[in-house]
């Protein structure tokens, strides 16, 4: 609801701005025309043309070309677009005034018409684009500040919690050697748990880690979960061989996997309880899906919670504009679909 309120408030601000511009433009120039109705039509044409060029520049040319460092292509496209828009606006204006040659840029004094019509359009559209760049820069700086603050808080919490995990890690190594060698499953489970703890303690301190280590961590967690699941449960983990050779934020995938086991169904009517995890890479994207069965009961707690909220926030801060997250709950299945551009 808060996002919807912001969306409509933002749209209303845009509408108010263009209405104000229309009113001012009309007030200062209506005497240049033969009637107030014609003045209103011409003013509406100019404001609509300017708005069209500003929005196309700000929401298509700037994000798709300038921000992707295609500077030459952006410059050529921008110049051609504004020139064509200006010429088109002048032609329509001539038709409305029943004098097609009056504003035809290719007839008469080209320099004067270019100076009086095209150059002002360039300046106005560039001004609109400058506001867009300033706003985006301010947002990016604010986002970097939030990331730095959250990272500092996370590091502080991590340092506070390191003492107990170190003690636990050392204790696990001791317990491992006390387990009878014939009890292979117990030793393997404890070994996987030790690897997971080692990963958290020693390998998650950097900003990014190799995807292979993150996948290995998830795989160990899934293996431990399999030990405590009933025989009728089905737990599948599929990882494509293409998932390698890039970096990812540490512990980014675990909240989704933990959530699937936490809210896994407990069918007693012969249906299988299912957790299916898939990791793949293609077309410059890392694709990660987690699907689990759920039950619809009056006492069932909502799927998700603080864990999913936190990881959503991390994705917004760390992969803003470079990820797509879909969460669906339907037909006794809860599915998370994450795509990250790499």
N, C-alpha and C positions, 0 to 999 in steps of 0.2 A: 504494500500500500504506500509506503514511503517513497519507493522508486517511481510509482505511478504519479504520485503528487509532484515529485521533482520533474518528471517528464512533461506534465501538462503545464507546470509553472514556467519551465524553460521555453516551451512552445508559445505560451502567452506573451512572454517577453519579446520573442522574435516578431510576433504579429503586431504588438504595440510599437516596436521600433519602426517597422515599415509603414504603419499607419501615420506615425508622427512625421516620417520623412515625406510621405505623400502630401500631408497637410502643409508642411513648410515649403516644399517645392511648388505646390499649387499657389500658395499665398504670394510668393515672391515672383512668379512668372505668369500668372493667369492673364495679366494685362497685355502679354505679347501675342495673344490669339484673338480671333474675331468674336468668339463667344466663350462663356464660362464652361459650357458643356464640352466644347472642343478642347479647352484648356484642361478640363478634368480627364478627358480621354487620353490626351497626349501625356499628361503627367502620370496617369496609371500605366501607360505603355513604358515610360522611362523607368519608373520604379520597379515594375514587374521584370523588365529586361535586366536591370541591375541586380535584383534579388536572384534571378535565375543564374546569372554569371557568377555571383558571389558564392552561392550554395554549391554549384558544380565545381568551382575551384576549391572550396574549403572541404567538401566531403567526398570528392573523387580525385581531383588532380593532386592535391596536397598529400592525402594518405597513400594513394596508389603509385605516385611517381616521386614526389619530393621526399617523403619520408623513407622511401625505398632507395634513395640516392641515385635515382635516374634523372640527374639534373639537366642534361642536355635535352632529353625527351620532354621533360616537364617544361623547359623554357620554350621549345618549339611549339608544343601543344597549347601552352598558355597564350602565347602571342597569336597563334592562328585562331584559337577559340574566341578571344576577346575581339579581334579584328572582325571575324565573321559575325559575332553577336552585334557589334556596333553597326556594321553595314546592313544587317537584317533589320535592326531597329530603325535605322534611317529610312530604309525602303518603305517599311510599314507606316512610318510617320508621314512620308510623302503621299502615300495612298490615302491616308486619313484626311490630309489637307487638300486632296484632289490636285496635287501638283507633284507627280512622280519625279520630275527632274530636280525639284528643289533640294532634296536631300540625297540624291544619288551620288555616292562617293566617287564613282568612276566618270562622272560628267561634270564639267565646270572646273572650278579651281580646286584641284585635289588637295593642295597644301592647306588651304583654309579649312576645308571640310574635315580633313584628318586632324588638324589642330583643335578645331572646335568640338569635334564629336568623339573621335577615337581615343585621343590622348586622355581626355577626362575620364573615359571609361577605364582605361588602363590604371589610372591613379586611384579611382574609386574601388575597383576590384582588388588592386594591390593592398589598399587600406583594409578592406574586409579580410583579406588573407592574413594580413599582419596581426589583426586581432585574434584570428584563429591560432596563429603560431604562438602568440603571447599566452593565450589561455592554455594551450597544450603544454607549453613549457612550464607554466605555473603548476599545472596538475602533475607533471612528471616530477618536478622538484618536491612537491608535497608527498607524492608516492614514495620517492626515495627517502624522504625524512621518516615516513611511517615504517618503511622497511628497516632503516637503521635502528629506529627505536625498538621495534619488535625483535630484531636480531639481538640487540643488546640485552633485552629482557630475557630472551630465550637462553642466551649464553650464561647470564647470571643464574637462572634457575637450574641450568645444567651443572654449573659449578657447585651449586648448593647440594645437588643430588648425587654428586660423583662418589662421595665417601662410601655410602651404602652399597652401590653397585660394585665398587672395587672389592669390598669385603665379600660380597656375594660371589663375584667371579672367582676369587681365590678359593672360597669354600667349595664351589662347584668342582674345581680341579681336584680338590682333596677327595670329595665324595666320589668322583669318577673312578679313582683308583681303588676305592673300597668296594665297589660293586663287583660281584662275581663275574669273571670273564665269560662264564656260560650264559649269563643274562645279556645277550647281545643287544636286544631291543632297548633295554634300559640304558645301556652305555651309549648307544647311538643317539637316543633321545637327549640324554644329558650333554652329549657332544654337540648336537645341533643347538641346544639352548646356550651353551657356552659360546659358540660361534656368533649367535645373535647378540649376546651381551657384548662380546668383543667388538662387533660391528658398531654398536651404539656408543661404546666408550672411546674407541680409538679411530674410527673411520668416518664419523659423522661430524667432525669438527669443521670441515671446509664448507664453502658455499655450494659446491657441486661435487658429485662423485660419479664414477663410471656406472652406467646403467647395469652392467653385468653384476656389480656388487649389490645394487638394490634388488635386482631380480633374485639373486642368490639368497638374500635376507628374507624376501617374501617366500621363496621356495622352502626354506627351513621352517618358517612359521607355519606354512600349510602342512608340512610333514608332521610337525608336532600336533597340529589340530586333528590330523587323521588318526592319531593314536587314541584320542579321547572320544572319537565319534563312534556311533553304533555301526554294526555291520551293514545295515540297510542304507546308510547314508552314502551318497556319492560325491566325492570331492575330486574335481578335475583342475589341473593347472597346465595350460598349454602356452608355451613360449616359442615364438618363431626364432629360427637361427639368425634372422636379420636384425634382431634386437641386440645391437652391440655397436661400439664405436662412437658413442655420444655421452654427454654428461646430463645429469638430472639433479634436482634438489634432493638431499637425503631425506629419507622417511616420508616421502610425499605419497607413496602408494599404499602404505600400511593402513591408514585409517579406513580406506575402502575395504580392504581385505578383513580387517578386524571387525568391521561393521557387519560383513556378510555372515561371519560365524556367530557373532553376538545375537543377531536376529534371525538365525536360521530356524526354519520351521521344525515342528516335532509331530509330523503326521503319524497317526496310529491306524489309518485305514488302508494301509498297504501302499500308499504313495511314497515315492522316494524323496528324502530330503536332499536337496542338491545345492552345491556350491561350485560354480564354474568360473575360472579365472583365465583370461586370455591376454597375452601381450604380443603385439605385432608392430612392425615398422614398414612404412611405405609412403611414397610421394612426399617425402620430407616431413612426415608426421610420425609420432609415437602414439600408438593406439592401445589403450588399456581398458578392458571391460571386466566387470565383476557382476555375476548374476547369482542370486540365491532365492530359494523358495521361502515364502512367509505364510503364516496362517492369519486368517481374519477372525479374531475373537474379540470379545468386549474387553478383555483384560490385557490385550496385547499393547505394549508400550510402543509409541511412534518409532518407526525406523529412522535411524540417523541420530541427531543430537549434537552435542558439543564437538565431537570428533569431526563430523562432516562439516559443521560450520567453520571450524578452524582451518580445515584443509581448503575449503572454498575461499577463505580469506587469503591463505597463502598463495593460492593460484592467481587470485586477482592482483596481488602485490608483485609476485615473481614472474608471472607469465601473462601480464595484462595485454590483451589483444592477440595473444599467441596461443590461446588454448580454447577448447570448447568442452564444457561439462554438461552432460544430460543425466538426470536422475528420474527414473520412471518406476512406478509401482502399479502393476496391473496383473490380473489373472494369477494370483498367488505367486508372483515373481517380483523381486526387487532388483533393478538393474542400474548399474552405474557405467556410463560410457564417457571416457576421457580421451581427448585428443590434444596433443601438445606439438607445436611446430618446433622442429629441431634444426 
